[in-house]
Amino acid sequence: MLDEGRLLGHEQRISGPVERVLLLKRLPMVSTLSGPQLAFVADQIGERFFPKGSVLLREGEAPGALYFPVEGRIHLTSRGRVIGHAGPGLAVGPFHVLARDARGLGAVAETDTVALELSAETLFEIFDEQFAILHHVLREVSRQIVEHVVRFPDSVILLTPSTEGPPTPPRELDLVERIFLLRKSPVFLNASISALGQLARGLTEVRMPAGTRLWHEGEATGWGSMIVSGSVRCTSSRGHDFAAGPGIALGALDAVAEVPRWVDAITETPVVALQANMQYLIDVFEDNFAMAIEYLAVQARWLLEILDRSLASRDRLTRVYGCEPEAEAIPAADPAAAIAGPA
């Protein structure tokens, strides 16, 4: 967050508490929060006036705030390229804030602009104080990932990094081995040993022969499996066909999202896995705020990558950057910047 804007006083305020709640209700990520939760978030939002030319966000720095333009227009750039502009009704950079994206965004007031501002620090304080809001955002980010992976089957490769570990012993894994395996997952890479130990104690080890069906596409969910060894073939009616191997928390994404299974899953080799009820994972997150925030950051990075690769330009600009395209600033002759048709 760059302090080039002026915080508006009460007598100058354009949007009161009710207007702020109504604005939040228009944003899919938080629209289903309860009334008291929306009011709590709205109360933490400051209103700033940015004269034309003021810098709100700078590329190369993790965004320090997200913005909701009320009046005026904000010019946005990414990686040195003009990507468009944001006006009223859009949220600038929400996923970049959640992801703590060090690449950042460039945001400059194109005109005199009034915007509601929620600093990253305040947002994470809200999460720390009200876990229900953090849980809601975790669920919504996971739902958006599932939505787009289902829509674009090729993007599933971004979620399936194989991390082959040492040979699995014939005996049951002990606590230290479970912690070691959890630590290899991208979502738990920076988690504390104590938090991983708490999670590991709630896992159930299962050993399955080849040909075992874990679930059918469309089934209700509620649990996930961290694959220790072996391979699970995942297919769907929408064209998905991939192998999930060691290090993949299979089914955890849809379980956190609280949506039905989006693939059939059958072991194609003998498989050793650690299974967890997702409510237990959520309870561990509630006890270990740093672990939950890092999990959310990794999910948000995945979502940004999926959106950026999968969506047509207009949809991508709106969802990823919170802006509308500026055709004259993105020459169609440049393949890297050309605008595709609607998704």
C-alpha positions in Angstrom: 0.0 0.0 0.0 1.4 3.4 -1.0 0.3 6.4 1.0 -0.2 8.8 -1.9 -4.0 9.1 -1.3 -5.7 11.1 1.4 -8.0 9.4 3.9 -11.4 11.0 3.7 -12.9 12.4 6.8 -16.5 11.6 7.9 -17.9 14.8 6.4 -16.4 14.0 3.0 -17.4 10.3 2.9 -19.2 9.2 -0.2 -20.1 5.7 0.9 -21.6 5.0 4.3 -21.7 1.6 6.1 -24.8 0.4 4.2 -23.3 1.3 0.8 -20.1 -0.6 1.7 -22.0 -3.7 2.7 -23.9 -3.5 -0.6 -20.6 -3.1 -2.5 -19.2 -6.2 -0.8 -22.4 -8.2 -1.6 -21.5 -7.7 -5.3 -18.2 -9.5 -5.0 -18.6 -13.3 -5.4 -15.8 -14.1 -3.0 -17.6 -12.6 0.0 -21.2 -12.2 -1.1 -22.4 -15.2 0.9 -20.9 -14.0 4.2 -23.5 -13.4 6.9 -24.8 -9.8 7.5 -22.8 -9.3 10.7 -19.6 -10.6 9.0 -20.1 -8.3 6.0 -20.7 -5.4 8.4 -17.5 -6.3 10.3 -15.4 -6.3 7.1 -17.1 -3.1 5.8 -16.2 -1.4 9.1 -12.5 -2.0 8.5 -12.4 -0.4 5.0 -11.0 3.1 4.7 -12.0 5.5 1.9 -9.2 7.4 0.0 -9.0 10.1 -2.5 -6.2 9.7 -5.1 -5.5 12.7 -7.4 -4.8 11.9 -11.0 -1.4 10.3 -11.3 -1.2 8.9 -7.8 0.4 5.5 -7.4 -1.8 2.9 -5.5 0.3 -0.2 -6.1 3.7 -0.7 -7.6 5.0 -3.6 -9.7 7.8 -5.7 -8.1 6.2 -5.3 -4.6 3.7 -7.5 -2.9 0.4 -5.5 -2.9 -0.2 -3.9 0.4 -3.9 -3.4 -0.1 -6.8 -4.2 -2.3 -9.0 -1.4 -3.7 -12.7 -1.0 -4.6 -13.1 2.1 -6.9 -16.1 4.2 -6.1 -15.4 7.1 -8.5 -12.8 7.5 -11.2 -10.6 5.0 -13.0 -7.4 3.1 -12.1 -4.7 2.3 -14.8 -3.2 -1.2 -14.3 0.0 -2.8 -15.5 1.6 -6.2 -15.0 5.2 -7.2 -15.9 5.7 -3.9 -17.7 2.6 -4.3 -19.9 -0.6 -2.2 -19.8 -3.5 -4.6 -19.1 -6.5 -2.3 -18.7 -8.3 -0.1 -16.2 -10.6 -0.6 -13.2 -13.6 1.5 -12.3 -16.6 1.2 -10.0 -17.9 -2.3 -9.3 -14.5 -4.0 -9.6 -12.0 -5.1 -6.9 -8.4 -4.5 -7.8 -5.9 -7.3 -6.9 -7.8 -9.5 -4.4 -6.1 -12.7 -5.3 -2.7 -11.1 -5.5 -3.2 -9.9 -1.9 -4.2 -13.4 -0.8 -1.3 -14.9 -2.7 1.2 -12.4 -1.3 2.4 -12.1 -4.9 5.8 -10.6 -4.9 5.5 -9.6 -8.6 2.7 -7.3 -7.6 0.6 -5.0 -9.8 1.1 -1.5 -11.1 -2.0 0.7 -10.2 -2.1 4.4 -11.0 -5.1 6.8 -10.8 -6.0 7.6 -14.4 -8.4 10.3 -13.1 -9.1 11.8 -9.7 -10.3 8.6 -8.0 -12.1 7.7 -4.8 -11.6 4.1 -3.7 -12.3 2.0 -0.7 -9.1 0.5 0.6 -8.6 -2.7 2.7 -5.0 -3.1 3.6 -3.4 -6.6 3.5 -2.5 -6.2 7.2 -6.1 -5.4 8.1 -7.4 -8.3 6.0 -5.2 -10.8 7.8 -6.1 -9.3 11.1 -9.7 -9.9 10.2 -8.9 -13.5 9.3 -7.0 -13.9 12.6 -9.9 -12.5 14.6 -12.7 -14.2 12.8 -11.8 -17.6 11.6 -15.2 -18.2 10.1 -14.3 -15.5 7.5 -11.0 -17.1 6.8 -12.7 -20.5 6.4 -15.2 -18.9 4.0 -12.4 -17.4 1.8 -10.5 -20.8 1.9 -13.7 -22.5 0.7 -14.4 -19.9 -2.0 -10.9 -19.9 -3.4 -11.0 -23.8 -3.5 -14.4 -23.6 -5.3 -13.0 -21.3 -7.9 -10.0 -23.6 -8.5 -12.4 -26.6 -8.9 -14.7 -24.6 -11.2 -11.9 -23.7 -13.6 -10.1 -27.1 -13.5 -13.4 -28.7 -14.4 -13.9 -26.2 -17.2 -10.3 -26.5 -18.5 -9.1 -30.1 -18.1 -5.6 -29.3 -19.3 -5.0 -26.9 -16.3 -5.0 -29.8 -13.9 -1.3 -30.3 -14.6 -0.7 -27.2 -12.4 -2.1 -29.1 -9.4 -0.3 -32.4 -9.8 3.4 -31.9 -8.9 4.8 -35.4 -8.2 7.2 -35.5 -5.3 8.6 -39.0 -5.2 9.8 -39.8 -1.7 11.9 -42.6 -0.2 10.5 -46.2 -0.4 7.5 -46.8 1.8 8.2 -49.2 4.6 6.1 -52.3 4.9 5.1 -51.3 8.4 2.8 -48.4 9.4 4.4 -44.9 9.1 5.4 -43.3 12.3 4.7 -39.7 13.3 8.1 -38.4 12.1 7.6 -40.0 8.7 4.1 -38.6 8.4 5.4 -35.1 9.2 8.2 -35.5 6.7 5.7 -36.5 4.0 3.3 -33.6 4.8 6.2 -31.2 4.6 6.9 -32.1 1.0 3.4 -30.8 -0.1 3.5 -27.3 -1.5 0.7 -26.2 0.8 2.6 -27.3 4.0 6.1 -26.5 2.9 6.5 -23.6 5.4 4.2 -25.0 8.2 5.7 -25.4 11.7 6.6 -28.9 13.0 4.1 -28.5 15.8 1.3 -27.8 13.4 2.3 -30.6 11.1 2.5 -32.9 14.1 -1.1 -32.0 15.1 -2.3 -32.7 11.6 -0.3 -35.9 11.3 -1.9 -37.4 14.4 -5.3 -37.1 12.9 -4.4 -39.0 9.6 -5.4 -42.6 9.0 -3.0 -44.7 6.9 -4.6 -46.9 4.3 -3.1 -49.5 1.9 -5.0 -50.4 -1.2 -4.4 -52.9 -4.0 -4.6 -51.9 -7.6 -8.1 -51.5 -8.9 -9.6 -50.0 -5.7 -12.1 -47.3 -6.4 -11.8 -44.3 -4.1 -14.9 -42.5 -5.3 -17.2 -41.9 -8.3 -17.5 -38.5 -10.1 -20.4 -36.6 -8.5 -20.2 -38.3 -5.1 -20.4 -36.3 -2.0 -17.0 -35.4 -0.5 -15.6 -34.7 3.0 -12.2 -36.3 3.0 -8.9 -36.3 1.1 -5.9 -38.7 0.7 -2.3 -37.7 0.7 -0.6 -40.2 -1.6 2.5 -41.7 -0.1 3.3 -44.3 -2.9 1.6 -45.7 -5.9 -0.6 -44.1 -8.6 -4.3 -43.2 -8.8 -6.0 -42.8 -12.2 -8.4 -39.9 -12.4 -10.9 -39.5 -15.2 -14.1 -37.6 -15.8 -17.0 -37.2 -18.2 -15.5 -33.8 -19.1 -12.3 -35.3 -20.5 -9.9 -35.3 -17.5 -7.4 -38.2 -17.6 -4.4 -37.9 -15.3 -2.4 -39.9 -12.8 -2.1 -38.7 -9.2 1.1 -39.8 -7.6 3.1 -39.3 -4.4 2.8 -35.9 -2.7 -0.6 -35.1 -4.1 -3.4 -34.5 -1.7 -6.1 -36.2 -3.8 -9.6 -35.0 -3.1 -8.6 -32.4 -0.6 -9.4 -29.5 -3.0 -13.0 -30.5 -3.5 -13.4 -31.4 0.2 -12.3 -28.0 1.3 -14.5 -26.5 -1.4 -17.4 -28.6 -0.2 -18.4 -29.6 -3.7 -19.0 -33.0 -5.3 -16.1 -35.1 -6.6 -15.2 -33.9 -10.1 -13.4 -37.1 -11.2 -13.6 -40.9 -10.8 -10.5 -42.1 -8.9 -9.2 -45.7 -9.1 -5.8 -47.0 -8.0 -3.8 -48.3 -10.9 -1.0 -49.7 -8.7 -0.9 -50.6 -5.0 -1.3 -47.4 -3.1 -0.3 -46.2 0.4 -2.1 -43.0 1.4 -2.8 -40.9 4.5 -6.5 -40.0 4.7 -7.9 -37.0 6.6 -11.4 -35.8 7.3 -11.5 -32.3 6.1 -13.3 -31.0 9.2 -10.2 -32.1 11.1 -8.0 -30.2 8.7 -10.1 -27.1 9.2 -9.9 -27.5 13.0 -6.1 -27.7 12.7 -6.2 -24.5 10.6 -8.2 -22.8 13.3 -5.5 -23.7 15.9 -2.6 -22.8 13.6 -3.3 -19.4 11.9 0.1 -19.3 10.1 -0.5 -22.7 8.5 -4.0 -21.7 7.3 -2.7 -18.4 5.8 0.1 -20.2 3.9 -2.4 -22.8 2.6 -4.6 -20.0 1.4 -1.6 -18.2 -0.3 -0.6 -21.4 -2.2 -4.2 -21.9 -3.3 -4.5 -18.3 -4.4 -1.2 -18.7 -6.4 -2.6 -21.8 -8.1 -5.8 -20.0 -8.9 -4.0 -17.0 -10.4 -1.9 -19.4 -12.6 -5.0 -21.3 -13.7 -7.0 -18.2 -14.5 -4.1 -16.5 -16.3 -3.5 -19.6 -18.5 -7.1 -20.7 -19.1 -9.5 -17.8 -19.5 -10.0 -15.7 -22.5 -8.5 -12.2 -22.1 -11.6 -10.2 -21.1 -12.6 -12.7 -18.5 -9.0 -13.1 -17.3 -8.5 -9.3 -16.8 -11.7 -9.0 -14.8 -11.1 -12.0 -12.6 -7.3 -11.9 -12.1 -6.6 -8.2 -12.1 -10.0 -6.6 -11.3 -10.0 -4.6 -14.5 -11.5 -4.2 -18.0 -9.3 -4.5 -21.2 -7.9 -1.4 -22.9 -7.7 -2.6 -26.5 -5.7 0.2 -27.8 -3.0 -0.5 -25.3 -2.6 -4.2 -26.2 -1.8 -4.6 -29.9 -3.4 -7.6 -31.4 -0.2 -8.3 -33.4 1.6 -9.2 -30.2 0.7 -12.9 -29.5 1.6 -12.6 -25.9 -0.8 -9.7 -25.4 -3.6 -10.4 -28.0 -7.1 -10.3 -26.8 -9.1 -13.5 -27.4 -12.9 -13.6 -27.7 -15.3 -14.2 -24.8 -14.8 -17.5 -22.9 
